[in-house]
Amino acid sequence: MNTDNKKRVSKRFFWRYLAHTSTKPLAFYVKKAKGIYLYNEEDQPFIDCISGIAVSNLGHNSQFIKKSIIKQLSDYTHTMVYGEHIQDPQILLAKKLVELSDNKFEKVYFTNSGSESVDLALKLSLLYTRRNKIIACYNSYHGSTLAACSLKYTKKHRNFMSFEVDFIKFNCLNDLKKIDKNTACVIIEPIQGEAGYIPATLEFLSELKEICDRNKILLIFDEIQTALGRTGKFYAYQHYNVVPDILLLAKALGGGLPLGAVLSSKKIFATISSKYPLSHLTTFGGNPLSCASANAAIDLIVNKYIKTVPLKEKIVRSLLTHPLIKKVNGIGLMLGIELQRSDVVEKVIKYCYNDKILLDWFLLNNKSIRFAPPLIIKEDELKKICLSILNALNNCC
Ligand SMILES: Cc1ncc(COP(=O)(O)O)c(C=O)c1O
């Protein structure tokens, strides 16, 4: 089949066979991906400014990661459900994650995704505290499994669960009064992702931690978007020095392969081993290939790219000044460009698309543009993107 035909067939099959998540998918045909570029059917490179929603922190097709996956592929792939066999890549990764937290956490449970990590954290909290109230924030997004999406405030999405979920306003000290002795846990993103990359204030997180500690409530940080160097620290909580009881990872963790993780203490994890044995199982969680990929990705992030993030943030912030830009939210390369008007968002995204730059919007903020390129992006590439955004604002808004 020639390339044109193949592309036509793929597009037809895309509409015919895939269940879609919206009525207007982007339908961008990916022929290949390398570094910060995605190539369309005509081999035209598009700059990836989204990183697969905070996944491709090291861009695409890294040789270093590939080597690690291939090595593992030739040793073994799946051997047994999670937690039964001793598998080197898994142990090495768990050790790395704990050490990168300066041993603030003791153990790691691997999952396949962010939502699964969230579900485990909720289960741990309900069983550990024997309470049934969960506090989440308005405008939060924690995933799509039944439990994870019960943390979405929008009533039309919420499901009926055997626990009660109450909501507090992000960064609102007054709302912390809603946290009481019936509360099992509070789950929060230190930088609210889908709300437009809004960082928590230090005061809010510190007060929250103090209330949780005082009332023996588990504090859960969902770092599924914020960890792995995206903000210039390996974990975003390290900007605040507020350490949660449970830390959730996924997305960039697997270096492009599916992997999630829950980090916590021995005491809390005893809930699902000695107290309620076999109450949380997974078949593919911590798959060796994903772990091998994660080990390589973390080495690259820690040794090479994390230190480049603050300067890159500075460059973007210094360039993105315009009367139509209200402010740039976020930390590191997790930036939400907040515009004065919501109608401008789509125009900028379309204009930049014509400049072969892929930007995106947010689920829960219609005035902001998502700017989260791979951490490997170079300064001149960042400048090119900023210039295109400014041209868009000058020419079509
Ligand atoms: C902060 C946050 N938590 C949880 C999730 C869910 O992760 P997954 O899609 O891997 O289930 C997401 C996904 O976008 C997220 O951004």
The ligand as an SDF file (V2000), in Angstrom:
LIG
                    3D

 16 16  0  0  0  0  0  0  0  0999 V2000
   -3.3950   15.3840   37.9500 C   0  0  0  0  0  0  0  0  0  0  0  0
   -3.8950   14.1290   37.2960 C   0  0  0  0  0  0  0  0  0  0  0  0
   -4.2570   13.0660   38.0520 N   0  0  0  0  0  0  0  0  0  0  0  0
   -4.6880   11.8960   37.5040 C   0  0  0  0  0  0  0  0  0  0  0  0
   -4.7820   11.7510   36.1220 C   0  0  0  0  0  0  0  0  0  0  0  0
   -5.2580   10.4330   35.5220 C   0  0  0  0  0  0  0  0  0  0  0  0
   -4.1950    9.7440   34.9680 O   0  0  0  0  0  0  0  0  0  0  0  0
   -4.4660    8.5710   33.8760 P   0  0  0  0  0  0  0  0  0  0  0  0
   -5.0190    9.2260   32.6570 O   0  0  0  0  0  0  0  0  0  0  0  0
   -3.1170    7.9560   33.6740 O   0  0  0  0  0  0  0  0  0  0  0  0
   -5.4350    7.6190   34.4900 O   0  0  0  0  0  0  0  0  0  0  0  0
   -4.4250   12.8360   35.3010 C   0  0  0  0  0  0  0  0  0  0  0  0
   -4.5390   12.7250   33.8320 C   0  0  0  0  0  0  0  0  0  0  0  0
   -4.5640   13.7000   33.0910 O   0  0  0  0  0  0  0  0  0  0  0  0
   -3.9750   14.0520   35.8900 C   0  0  0  0  0  0  0  0  0  0  0  0
   -3.6220   15.1040   35.1380 O   0  0  0  0  0  0  0  0  0  0  0  0
  1  2  1  0
  2  3  1  0
  2 15  2  0
  3  4  2  0
  4  5  1  0
  5  6  1  0
  5 12  2  0
  6  7  1  0
  7  8  1  0
  8  9  2  0
  8 10  1  0
  8 11  1  0
 12 13  1  0
 12 15  1  0
 13 14  2  0
 15 16  1  0
M  END
$$$$
